[in-house]
Amino acid sequence: MATKRKYQFYWKLLGNLDLGRPNLGPTARLEVYRLMQFCLRDVLEQHAGTEQADLIFYEAGKLAGSQFYQHVLGHVADFDEFIKLIQTTFKDMGIGIFRVEKADLQTNSFVFTVSEDLDCSGLPELDYEICTYDEGFIAGLLESFSGQGFVVREVDCWCTGDRTCRFTARVKD
């Protein structure tokens, strides 16, 4: 018998921000988001190891991407419309500047960039990519749009000296 999970995600957990934050509204400083993200990553890594922490962040991003697609973007049938909607929504919500560098619709392989992203833009160079959550988020968007599984990997990052984050995406084998 399956037990009920205490923290299972559902969209209403985002709350009614008009009711809950009548004076402060729906925005907060980026430092607060990064403080939560990097402290959570640190504790996850201490308890579960780096590989497991990365897997958890990827899966959380994937869940968030699919939920974002369902509740914010809505169902879109056309790829160009899908991309334009991501670009507009990411910019309007302050998530980042989303671009398509390469798109092969025959093989479903892509190269995307996200500039001024929430996770790493402006961080010091670390010699490794850190946008694991974003990898999962993009995978969740693509899977929700296409109905196919995707593998998304960050290949360039602000933290590796680039000034935009670059992601490859391909259909799972």
C-alpha positions as CSV (number, residue, x, y, z in Angstrom):
1,M,0.0,0.0,0.0
2,A,1.4,3.4,-1.0
3,T,1.7,6.0,1.7
4,K,0.6,9.6,1.2
5,R,3.5,11.9,0.6
6,K,3.7,15.0,2.8
7,Y,5.4,17.2,0.2
8,Q,4.0,16.0,-3.1
9,F,3.8,19.0,-5.5
10,Y,0.5,20.4,-6.8
11,W,0.0,23.8,-8.4
12,K,-2.0,25.3,-5.6
13,L,1.1,25.1,-3.3
14,L,2.1,28.4,-5.1
15,G,-0.7,30.0,-3.3
16,N,-2.8,33.1,-3.8
17,L,-0.2,35.8,-4.0
18,D,-2.8,38.6,-4.1
19,L,-4.2,37.4,-0.8
20,G,-0.9,36.4,0.8
21,R,1.3,39.3,-0.3
22,P,-1.0,42.3,-0.7
23,N,1.8,44.8,0.0
24,L,4.9,43.1,-1.3
25,G,3.3,41.5,-4.4
26,P,4.7,38.5,-6.4
27,T,8.4,39.5,-6.7
28,A,11.4,39.0,-4.4
29,R,15.1,39.7,-4.7
30,L,17.2,37.2,-6.7
31,E,19.6,36.8,-3.8
32,V,16.8,35.2,-1.8
33,Y,16.1,32.6,-4.5
34,R,19.8,31.9,-4.9
35,L,20.3,31.7,-1.1
36,M,17.5,29.0,-1.0
37,Q,18.9,27.1,-4.0
38,F,22.5,27.0,-3.0
39,C,21.9,26.2,0.6
40,L,19.5,23.4,-0.4
41,R,22.1,22.1,-2.8
42,D,24.8,22.2,-0.2
43,V,22.8,20.3,2.4
44,L,21.6,17.7,-0.3
45,E,25.2,17.2,-1.3
46,Q,26.3,16.7,2.3
47,H,23.6,14.1,2.9
48,A,23.4,12.3,-0.5
49,G,26.6,13.2,-2.4
50,T,27.2,15.4,-5.5
51,E,25.8,12.9,-8.1
52,Q,22.6,12.4,-6.1
53,A,22.1,16.1,-5.4
54,D,22.5,16.8,-9.1
55,L,20.0,14.1,-10.0
56,I,17.5,15.6,-7.5
57,F,17.9,19.1,-8.9
58,Y,17.5,17.8,-12.4
59,E,14.3,15.9,-11.5
60,A,12.9,18.9,-9.6
61,G,13.6,21.1,-12.6
62,K,11.9,18.6,-14.9
63,L,8.8,18.5,-12.6
64,A,8.8,22.3,-12.5
65,G,9.1,22.5,-16.3
66,S,6.2,20.2,-16.9
67,Q,4.0,22.1,-14.4
68,F,5.1,25.4,-15.9
69,Y,4.1,24.1,-19.3
70,Q,0.7,23.0,-18.1
71,H,-0.2,26.0,-15.9
72,V,1.6,28.9,-17.5
73,L,2.3,28.2,-21.1
74,G,-0.7,26.0,-21.8
75,H,-0.9,23.4,-24.6
76,V,0.7,24.6,-27.8
77,A,0.8,22.6,-31.0
78,D,3.3,24.5,-33.2
79,F,7.0,24.5,-32.4
80,D,7.6,28.1,-33.4
81,E,4.7,29.2,-31.2
82,F,6.0,27.1,-28.3
83,I,9.4,28.8,-28.6
84,K,8.0,32.3,-28.9
85,L,5.8,31.7,-25.8
86,I,8.8,30.5,-23.8
87,Q,10.8,33.6,-24.9
88,T,8.1,36.0,-24.0
89,T,7.1,34.3,-20.7
90,F,10.8,33.9,-19.6
91,K,11.5,37.6,-20.2
92,D,8.2,38.8,-18.7
93,M,8.7,36.7,-15.6
94,G,12.4,37.6,-15.2
95,I,13.5,34.0,-15.7
96,G,16.0,34.8,-18.5
97,I,16.5,35.5,-22.1
98,F,15.7,32.3,-24.0
99,R,17.1,31.7,-27.5
100,V,17.3,28.9,-30.0
101,E,20.7,28.5,-31.6
102,K,20.0,25.3,-33.5
103,A,16.9,23.3,-34.1
104,D,16.7,20.1,-36.0
105,L,13.0,19.1,-36.0
106,Q,13.7,15.9,-37.9
107,T,16.0,14.5,-35.2
108,N,14.6,16.5,-32.3
109,S,18.0,17.9,-31.3
110,F,18.4,21.5,-30.2
111,V,20.8,24.0,-28.8
112,F,19.3,26.6,-26.6
113,T,20.7,29.5,-24.6
114,V,19.5,31.3,-21.6
115,S,21.1,34.6,-20.8
116,E,20.7,36.6,-17.6
117,D,19.3,33.4,-16.0
118,L,18.2,33.1,-12.4
119,D,20.8,30.5,-11.4
120,C,24.2,31.7,-12.3
121,S,24.4,35.0,-14.2
122,G,26.9,37.2,-12.3
123,L,28.4,34.4,-10.2
124,P,32.2,33.9,-10.0
125,E,33.9,31.4,-12.3
126,L,33.8,27.9,-10.8
127,D,35.2,25.7,-13.6
128,Y,32.0,23.7,-13.7
129,E,28.5,24.2,-15.0
130,I,25.8,24.6,-12.2
131,C,22.5,24.9,-14.0
132,T,21.3,21.4,-13.4
133,Y,17.9,22.6,-12.4
134,D,17.6,24.5,-15.7
135,E,18.6,21.3,-17.6
136,G,15.6,19.5,-16.0
137,F,13.3,22.5,-16.5
138,I,14.0,22.6,-20.2
139,A,13.6,18.8,-20.4
140,G,10.2,19.2,-18.7
141,L,9.1,21.9,-21.1
142,L,10.2,19.8,-24.2
143,E,8.7,16.6,-22.9
144,S,5.4,18.3,-22.1
145,F,5.3,19.9,-25.6
146,S,6.3,16.9,-27.6
147,G,5.3,13.9,-25.6
148,Q,8.8,12.5,-26.0
149,G,11.6,12.0,-23.4
150,F,14.5,14.4,-23.7
151,V,18.0,14.6,-22.3
152,V,19.2,18.2,-21.7
153,R,22.8,19.0,-20.8
154,E,24.4,22.4,-20.1
155,V,27.6,22.7,-22.2
156,D,28.5,26.4,-21.4
157,C,27.8,28.3,-18.3
158,W,28.5,31.7,-16.8
159,C,30.4,29.9,-14.1
160,T,32.8,28.4,-16.8
161,G,33.6,31.8,-18.2
162,D,30.8,32.1,-20.8
163,R,28.3,34.9,-20.5
164,T,25.3,32.8,-21.5
165,C,24.2,29.3,-20.5
166,R,24.0,26.9,-23.5
167,F,22.1,23.7,-23.4
168,T,22.0,20.8,-25.8
169,A,18.7,18.8,-26.0
170,R,18.0,15.5,-27.7
171,V,15.4,12.8,-27.7
172,K,16.2,10.0,-25.3
173,D,17.5,6.8,-27.0
